Amino acid sequence: MDDEKVARVSEDEARRASVPAKDVAFAKQAADDEHNLGFREAVRRYPKAVAWSVLVSTAIIMEGYDIVLISSFFAQPSFRQRYGEYDPGTNSYQISASWQNGLSNAVSVGTIVGAFANGYFTHKFGYRKVLLASLVAICAFIFISFFSPSLPVLLVGQFLCGIPWGVFATMAPSYASEVCPMALRGYLTVYVNLCWALGQLVSAGVQSGFADTQGEWSYRVPFAIQWAWPVPLFVVLFFAPESPWHYVRTGDYESAKRSIARLSSSPKPGHAEQQLAMMIHTNEIEQMIDEGTSYTDCLRGVDRRRTEIACMAFAAQPFCGSAMGGSPTFFFVSAGLPETISFRMSVGGLGIASVGTIVSWWLLRPFGRRQLYLWGLGLLSVVLFTVGFISVGAGDSTSGNFAQAGMMLAWLAIYYTTVGPVCYIIISEASSTRLRNKSICLSRIAYYVAQIICNVINPYMLNPTAGNWKGKTAFFWGGCTVLFFVWTFFRLPETKDKTFEELDILFARNVKARDFAKCQVDAYAEDDAQAITKN
């Protein structure tokens, strides 16, 4: 760093950041490099960061696998015969709507506990130790579900499994956003959603393979397959580097520097020092805004708005129809399709979901976060209302049933191209670095609460022994989607191509959501009044 660049850094800025002027200059150089870094060069410089982020996110596959697994069992004859009650109206065994709610919500309640605990323990012990402990716990809890002799025991097993799943779900996007540069941040946080989709795809494939199998092994083997992930992941992730941001938050700058060096392969001299200076500078800015790091700090001051954005963006997912489309097998059966065809269509739909997440990577650059999320909600509402009108017009006809199923496949394609993956970027970028883990945990808790509400409502609308609305259920979810579309238009900002310290300034200045993309931010301006300018 030459003397001229050092001189251009404001002494007042250095004082406000509580670091020497040269370190502020290092931080500014790191921020400039982030803006100039392209995708290919970022992958070349940070291959180890990409690899570790991908491996940590792989733990999400387990949660995606089980979420589809337990809901798909409701449509499996052997599972219904083992745990259900005979229903004369349908001449078959059925799991009652109340038990469907109980089993689905047991997982959600467990994940709420896990997410809340993760926010506390990760701040204290770091990502790596909490992740390894959670992998050990999930190995033990799977035994309960596998050997469960009754629905109450299965419910307990699902609740306990939900605790480490809550840790995985909240840790993966936070870790991905902290170990990778801005050029890769969106792609690797979206990869979290791909892991979720892959877990659902594997689960649907396993269920399809056992759809015609009779006896207890048709559902016990799918439970046992969950052991395929934790052991190898534990062995590999034992060597994972800790997030350098965690060390900065705790004041251990030497460990942060070593972690930066482990994550980067940059040949540039002084790279680790510059990155560390930028992290320290960002941390100091946030301490000036709000020194706290507790859950209550997420709900006051500037961070209240940031927490609202993260929570609402995540809560929209269950309410935009994922209670139907996210677990499609039971909907297909309820709509009137044969069970074997329903399982196979679910596999195809979740395959579409995986491809859709990959397509979203390509859409991120031209459209950004806000537009993809907003118009994704708009298209989902159109699909849902179309399903409802088909159900009203076609009734129980074969063509009507297949038309509804086809529209739900379209729902999966749209959801996993827009709302599903983009949400993970939003929650990672809307939160401040000091409160990121806790903000993401609160947003995931908001998601689980919304999911519980949707899981309570949906079976009573779909179940043959309750409302039996079939495809007309889509009218309700379409209306909910419209409400979140309106919220998104007025409250969701565009965070694309902004460093964390630039986002801190935009939120601190209370810039309107629709103006975020227009604002150019200089976190190192000599005068606070010059920090933000519009294009």
N, C-alpha and C positions, 0 to 999 in steps of 0.2 A: 504494500500500500504506500503510494508516494505522499510526500508532504503536502502537495497541493490539495489532494483529496481530503486529507486529514483536516486541513485548514478550513475547508468548506463546511465541515460539520459544526453545527451550532454548539457553542459552549453551554448555552442555556439548555439545549436538548440533552447534552451530556450530564448536566447537573440534575435535570428532571429524571433521567434514567438511572442516576446514581452509579454510573460507570465512567471510566476515563474516556476522553474524547477519541483516542485512537481505537478503543474497543467499539465505540459507537460507529466509527468509520468502517471498521471490520463488519459490523452488523449491517450497515447500509450496503456494503459491497456484496454481502451474502444475499440480501433482499433483491438487489439488482440482478444477481446471477439467477435467482429463482425465477424472475420474470423472463429472463432471456433463455432459460433452459427449455429445450424442446423435448418431445416425448422420447425420441430415439436416443438422444444424448443422455436423458435422465435414466433410461434403462441401462445404458452403457456404464454410467457412473455409479448407479445404485443397484446392481444385480442382487447383492446380498440382502438389501432392504426389501426388495420385491419378493425374494424367496422366503424370508422369514415372515413377512406379512401374509403371503399366500398360505404358509403352513399354519399360522395361528388361526386364520380364517377358516381353515379346513375343519376345525372343531364344530363349526356351525352346521356342517352336514348332519351331525347327530340330531340336532334339534329339528331341522327340516324333515329328517327321516321319520322321527316319532310323531310329529304333528299330523302328518298324513296317515301314518300307520294306525293310530288309535281311532281316527275318524273313519278310515277305510274298513276297520273291523266291524263297524256298525252295519256294513252291507255284506259281510261275509257270513254264509249260512252256518258254518261250524262254530264260529265265535258266538253268534246269536243263540244257537242251540245250547252252547255250554253255559253262557251267562245270562241269556234273555228269558223272557216269559212268553208262553204261547198266546197268540192273538187270533181269536176265531174269525175276526173280520178279514184278515189277510191270509188265514190258514197257514201261518208261519210263526216262527219265534222272532221276537223283536226286543231290542234294548229300548226301554222306555225313554221318553224325552228327558225325564228328570235324571236318569243315570247317564244319558249322553252328555247332559250338561255337567254332571258331577265329574265324569272322567275327563272331559275336555278342559273344564275349569280347574281341575286339580293340577294339571300341568301349568296352567297360567298362574295360579296362586304360587306354586313352587318357583316359577321363574321370577315372579315379583320379589319374593324373598331373596333369591339369588342375585337379582339385579341390584337390589338395595344394598345387600352385603358387599357386592363387588365394588360399589362406589366408595365404601368405607375402607375395605381391606386393600384395594389396589393403591389408593392414595398413601396408605401406610407402608405396605410391603412391596409394591411394584407389581407390574403385570405378570412377570414370569412365575413368581412363587404362587400367586393366587391361581394362575392357570394350571400349574402342575398339581396343586392340591385338588382342584376341581376335577381333573382327569382321574385321579385316584378315587374320588367320591362317586363318580358316575359308574365306575366298574362295579362298585359294591351295590349301588341302588338298582342296577339292572336285574340283579338276582331276584328282587322282590316281584317285579313285573313278570319275570319269566316263570316263577313257581307259584304265582298267585292262584289260590283255589276258589276265590270268589271275587265279586265286584268290589267289596270294601277293601280287600287287600290290594287289588289292582289299583284302586284309587290312591291308596297310600304310596304304592310304588311309583305311580306317575307323579305324585306331588314331590317326592324326594328326588326323582330324576330331574324334575323341573328346576331345582335349585342350581345345580351346576350348568344346566342349559341356559339359565338366566345370566350366569357369569360369562359363558361363551358368547352369547348374543350381544352383550354390551361391551365386552372387551375387544372383540375383533375389529369393529369399525374405528374404535378409539386408537388402538395400536397401529392400525394401517395408516391413519391420518398423521400419526406422530413420527413414524420411522421413515416416511417417504417424502420426497420434495413435492412442491405444488403441482408440477407437471404430471405426477403420477397419482396424486391424492384422490382424484375422482375415480380413476380406473380401479384402484385397489380397494377403495371403500365399496364400490359397486360389485367387486368380486365377492364380497360378503354375501350379497344377494344371490350371486350365482351359486355359491355353496349351499345356500338355503334351497334354491331350485333343484340342484343336483341331489340333495338329500331327499326331497320330495319325489324326484324322478326315480331314485333307487328304491324308495319305499313303495311307490306305485308299481314298479317292475317286479319287486318281490311279491307284492300282493297279487298281481296278475298271474304270476307263476303258481301261486297257491290257491287261486280262485276255485279250481275244480277239485282240490284236495280235501278229503274228509278227515275228521279227527282233530285232536288237540295240537298236533304238530303243524297244522296249517296256520296257526297263529303263534305257537311257541317259537318256531324257527325264526320268523321275522323279528321277534323280540331278541333272540340270541344273536342275530347278526349285528346288533348294536355294539357288541364287544369287539368288533373288527376295527374300531377306530381308536379307542383310548390308549391301548398299550403301545402301539407303534408311535402314536403322537407324543406320548409321554417321553419315550426314548429320544425322539428327535428334538422336541422342544425343550428338553433339559439343557440343551446347549444354546438356546435362543438368547440374543442380547436384550437387555432391558431397554425400554424407551429412554432416549436421552432427555426428553422433556420431563420425565419423572425425576431424574436426578437434578435437573435445574430447579424444579419446584421444591425439592428438599435441600437445595444448596450444595449438593455434592458435584461441583463443576468438573473435577478431575475424572470422576466416573462417567459423567456426561460426555466428556471429550473422548474417552476410550470407546464408549458406545457409538458415537458418531463415526469414529474410525472403523469400527467393526461393520457398520452398515454401509459404508461408502467405499468405492474403489477409485475415487477421483485422484488423478495424478497432480492436480493443482496444488502448489505449495500453500500452506496455511489454510487449507479448506476446512479442517476441523475447527480451527480457532475462529474462523469467520462464522461458521454455522453456530458455534457455541455462543458467540457474541450476539448474534441475532436472537437466539432463544432467550438469553439473559435480558436483552433489551425488551423483547415482547413481554416477558414475565414482569419486568419492572413497570411497564406501561399498565399492565392489568392490576398490579398492586396499587398503583395510584388511583385507579378507578374503583377498585374494591379489594381490600387486602384479604378478605375471608376466603376459605376453601371448603366451607361446610355446605350441607344440603340447603340450609336456610338462605345462604348467600345466593343460591341459584334463583331464589324467588323474590329478590329485592334489587332495587336500583336498576342499572343498565342490564344486568343479567336476567332480570325478570322477562324482558322482551325476548331475549335469546332463548331462554328456556321455553317460553310459549311457542316459539317457532319450531323448536325441536320436538316438543310434545305433540303439537297439533299435526305436524307433518307425519309423525309416526301413528298417531291415533286415527288418521284418515284411512290407513291401510285396511283394518277390519271393516270399517263402515262403507267402503267403496265396493263391497261385494265379495270380499275374499272369504267370508263365511260360506258362500256358495262356490265361488270359483277356485278359492285356494285349496279346498278339499272336495274336488269335483265328483268323486265316486258316489258318495251318498246322494248328491243332487241328481246325478244321472239316473240312479236307481229310482229315486222318488219321482223323477219326471216320467218314468215308465219304460226305461230301457232295460233289457236283460242284464243280469249281474255280470256275466262274462264280458259282454260288450262294454259295459260301464267301466270295468277295470282296465280294459285295453284302451278305451278312449282316454282314460285318465293318464295312462302312460304316454300316449301321444300328446296330450295337452301339456303335460309337464316337460316333455321333450321340447315342445314349442316354447315353454317358459325359459328353459335353459338357453335356447338360441336367442330369444328376445333379450335376455340380459347381456349377451355378447353384442347384439345389435345396438343396445343402449350406449356401449362404449363409443361407437362411431357417431351417435347422435349428440353426445355431450359437447363436442367441440363447436359445432355450428349453432346449437340451440341453447346450451347452458342448462342450469338447474331449474330455474323458475319456469321457463316456457315448457320444458318437457313435463314437469310435474303438473302445471296448470292444464295444458291441453290433454294430458293423459287422463286427468279426472273428467274432462269434458267428454272425451271419447268413451270412457267407461260408463258414464251415465247414459249415453245414447245406446250402447249395447244392452245395458240392463233394462231400460224401458222397452227396447225391441223384444227381449226375451219375455217380458210381461205381456206385451200385446200378442205375441205368438201364442202364449199359453191361453189367453182369453179367446183368440180367434180359432185356434186349431184344436183346442181341448186335449183329449187323450189320444188323438190320432198318431199313428206311427210317424207320419211325415212331420207332424208338429213336434213330437218328442225329439226326433233327430235334428230338426231345425233349432230347437232350444239348445241341444247339446253342441251344435256347431257354433252358435253364438257365444256359448260359454268358452269354447276353445278360442274364439276371437278375443274374448275378455282376457284370457290368460296371456295371449300374445301382446295385447296392449298394456296390460298391467306390468308384465315383466320387461317391457321395453321402456316404460315411463315411471309410474308411481313407485313400483316395487324397488327397483335399484336406486333411483335418484334420491329416495328418502335417506339412504345411508350416507350419501354425500352431504345432504342438508344438515343432518344431526351432527356430523363431524365438523362442519365448517361454521355452523351457527353458534356453537358453544365457544367460550373462551378457553385458552389453554389450561389455565389454573383450575377451571371447573369442568373441563371437558368430560372426564370420566363420570363425574356425578351428573352432569347435564344429560349425557347419553343414557345413564342408568334411569334417570327420571323420565326421559322420553320413551325408553323401552317399557317402563312401568305403565306409562300412559297408554302405550300400545296394548299391554297385557290387560289392563282394566277395560279398554275398549273391546278387546277380544272376548273377555268374559261376558260383557254385556251382549255382544253379538252372538256368542255361543249359547247364551240363555235364550235369546229371542229366536234364533234361526231354527232350532229343532222344533219348537212349538209351531212355527209356520210351515215347515217341510214335512215333519213326521206324519206318517199315515194314521197314527193313533191320536194325533193332536189336530192342528189346523188343516193339514193336508192341502196347503195352498199350491204346492208344486211350483211351476214356473212363475206364477203370479207373485211369489216372494220377491222377485226382482224389482217390482215397483217400489217396495219399501227401501231397498238398498240403493236404487237409482235416485230416490229423493234425498237420501243421506249424502250421496256423492255430489249432488248439486250444491248442497250447503257447504261442503268442504271446498268446492270450486270457488265459491264466493269468498271464503276466507283466504284462500290462496291468492286470489287476485289483489286483495287489499293488504295482506300481511306478509307474504313470503318474498324476501329479497333475493336478488341474484348475487351469489357469492363466487362466481367463476372468476379465475385469474386474480384473486386477491390473497395476499399473504395474511397470516393470522394477525399480525400487528395492524395491518390496514383495515381488517374487519373490526378490530377493537376500536379504532378511531371512528369508523362509520357508525357503529352502534353507540359509541359514547356521544356522538353529535346528533343522535336520534334522526338520522337520515331516513326519509320515507322509503318503504320497500320498493316502490316502482322507480326510485331514483338511484338505487345502489349501482346498477350497471353503468350509469352515466358518470359517476363520480370517479375522478382520478385522485388517488391518495398518496401523499408524501409523508410517511411516518417520521421523516427526518427533517421536515421543514423548520426553518429558523423561527417562524412565527406560527402559532397555533391557527391563526386565521387563514394561513396559506396552506394548511394541511390538506384541505379538500377543495378541489375545483371540478367543475362540470365540463363535459365534452362540448 
